[in-house]
């Protein structure tokens, strides 16, 4: 198979992520693309920052690497000062992981431990939503046991395909969280319509006219929505809906 055919094959598999039904299927497709692109391991996380621009609890993290690496990473709380995350929060360009300089001993230890678990070389691919890292922040790390001079050259040569993978992963997880929130909070289609109008700054009377509802009924629907999303004010219910991906 020629390199051109390999790349075509990668893009075909990446397109299948959008219709994947389960996390297991997404992981399998991701592993295929990573290996075709010259990598061996991957780690992907998607998160939302809080109002202070600090990362909230990761919505999700999945990988195919040694679970002992993840356990050490969490126990040492390296996520609080991860240089790869810090890079991703303010950059969108894919970068060889060896190009990210550690600034603290903790960061040196984190990168050294990652290398011991197979991430001797790697590529870091940030993905941000249309509103930047304040909205959604995705990070795809693809690793190789090869030394940086060799491994990162291969990965960077396939960065276009890996960036496409990272974007598809972000879209899949955003849709997953939205479906989960709709199920968990028992959100109806009418609720989404109301939330969208509230987001656009429409008044209750304007929304009632747009949706062909009586004002009293709409006030009741908004009160129910506040209860579902545990919000006290109308502005808060919109913010919570955005946070859970209901308005994406």
N, C-alpha and C positions, 0 to 999 in steps of 0.2 A: 504493500500500500504506500503510495507516495505521500509526502508531507501535505500536499494540497488536499488529498482525499481524507487524510487524518483530520485536518481542520474542518472539512465539510462534515465529517462524522461527529465532531465535537459540537458543532452548532446545531445539528439535528437533535442530539441528546439534550442540549440546553433548552431547546424549544419545548421539549416534553415536560419540563419542570412545571410549566404553567398549568398542565392538566393532571399533574400527580395528585393522588387522593390522600396519601398518608406520608408521615414523616419518614417512615422506612423507605418508601419509594424515592422520596427526595434525596435521602442520604445515598442510596444506591446510584442514582443518576449523578450526584455530585462526585462520588468516588470515581466513577467512570471518567468524567471530564478531567478531574485532577490528575489521574494517572496518564491520560492521553496527552495532557499538557506538560508532562515531565515531573509531576509531583508524586509524593507518596502519602503524605498526611495532610489533613486539613482541619481547621477549626473555624467555626462560623458563629458569630453572635449578633443579635439584633436587640437594641435597647432604646430607651427613651430617657433623655436627661430631665431632671427635675427643675424647679424654678430657679435654682442656684447654679444651673448648668453642670451639676455633678450627675454622673450616671446613676439612675435609679437601678433597682434590681433588674438584672437581665431578664427580658421577657423570655428569651430562649437562647440556648447555647447547645450546639451539637457538633460532634467531631468523630473522627475514626482513629484517634491517637490513643496512646497508653492511658488508661484511666488513672494511673498513679500520678501522671503529670497534672491532670485536672484536680486531683485531690490535694496535691502540694500547692498548686496555684491558689486554690480557694483557702487552704489553711493558712498560708502565708499572707493572704489578703493582697496579693499582687495586683488584683484588678483595681485597687485604689490608686496605683501609681504606675500602671502599665504603659511603657513608652509607645507601644503600638497603638493603644487606644488614644493616647494623647495626640499622636500624629493624625489619626483618623478623624478626630474631632474638628480639626481645622484644615484638613487637606482632602482632596478628592483624587489625586494622582496615585496610581499604583507605584509602589516603591519596593526595591529589594530590602529585605529586613536588615541586612548588614549595614545599610546606609543610615539606619536610625540609631543615633548615638545615645547610649544610656547616660543619664545625668546623675544617678545616685547609685550607691552600692546595692540597694534593693533591686534596682533595674538590671544591674550587672548580674546579680544572682539569678534573677528571673530568666534572662536570656541564656545564661549558662546552663540552667536546669532544662530549659526548652531544648537546647542542643543535645543534651544527654538523652532526651527522649525522642530523638529523631529529627528535630528541627534545626539541623546544622546550617541549612540555608533556607531561604524562603522569600515569599513575596507577600506584601500586605496590600490589600485592596479595600479601601474605604468606599462605602456607598451611603449617600445621604438623600433624604427625601427632598422634594422641591423647596421646602422651607429650611433646608440645611439641617445640621446636626441637632438643632433645637427640637426637631420634630421626630425623625427616625434616624438612628445611626446603625449601619450594618458594617461588620468587619469580617472579611474573608482572609484567613491566613493559610497559605499553601506552603507545605514544607517538604524538604528533601534531605536525605542523609548524606548527599554529596557536599563537598566543601563549597563555600559561596562562589568562588571563581567559576566553578562548573555548574552547580545547581541553579544559581540565580540567573545565569546567562540563559539557560533553557527556559526557566519560568518567565523571565521578562520577555523572551521572544514570543511567548504565548499569552502575553498580558491582555491582548484584545479579547481573546476567548474567555480568559479568566474574569475579566471585568464584566463580560456579558453574563457569565455564571453568577457573579455576585449580585448583579441587578435583578436577575430572575429569582434568586433566593430571597432578596428583600421583598419583592412583590408577592411571592408565595406566602411568606410569613405574615406580611401585612394582611392579606386576605384571610389567612388562618385565624389571626387574632380578631378580625372583624366577625367572622362566622362564630367564633367562640363567644364573643361578647353578645351577639344577637341571641344566641341560645341561652347564655347564662342570665341575661337581664330580661329575657322574654320581649325583645324589641320587635315591634311590628313595622310593616312597610309605612303605615301612616305616621308612626313615631319618627322614622327617618325623614319623611317629608317635612314634618314640623321642625325637626332639628336643623335641617338645611336652611329653612326660611329664617329661623332664629339666628343662625350663624350669619346670614346675609343682612342682619339688622332690621328685619321687618317687624312691625308692630303686630300685636295680637289681631287688631282689626284688619290689617293688610293680609296677614296669613289666613284669616278666616275667609276673606274674599277669594284669595288665590286657591285655597283648597276646598272652597264651597262648604264651609262649616259655619255653624252658629258660634258666636263669640263665647257664649257660656260653655258650650261643649269643648271649645278649644282650651279655655282656661282649665277645665277639668282634665283634659288630656295632658296639659303641661304639668299639672300637679301630680298626675300619675307617673309621668316621665321623671320628675324630680325624685319620686319615691323609688323608682326602679334603679336610678343611677346614684341614689343617696346624695342628692344635691339640695341645697337650701334656697339658692337663688337661680333665676333663669340663666344668667351669665355662666354660673357654675355648671349647670347641666350641659351647656354647649361645650365648655372646656372638657368636661368628663367624657362627653361623646367623642370629641376629637382625640382625646388621649387613648380611648379604647379602639380607635380606628373606625368608628361608625360613620364618620363623614368623609372617609377617604374614597 
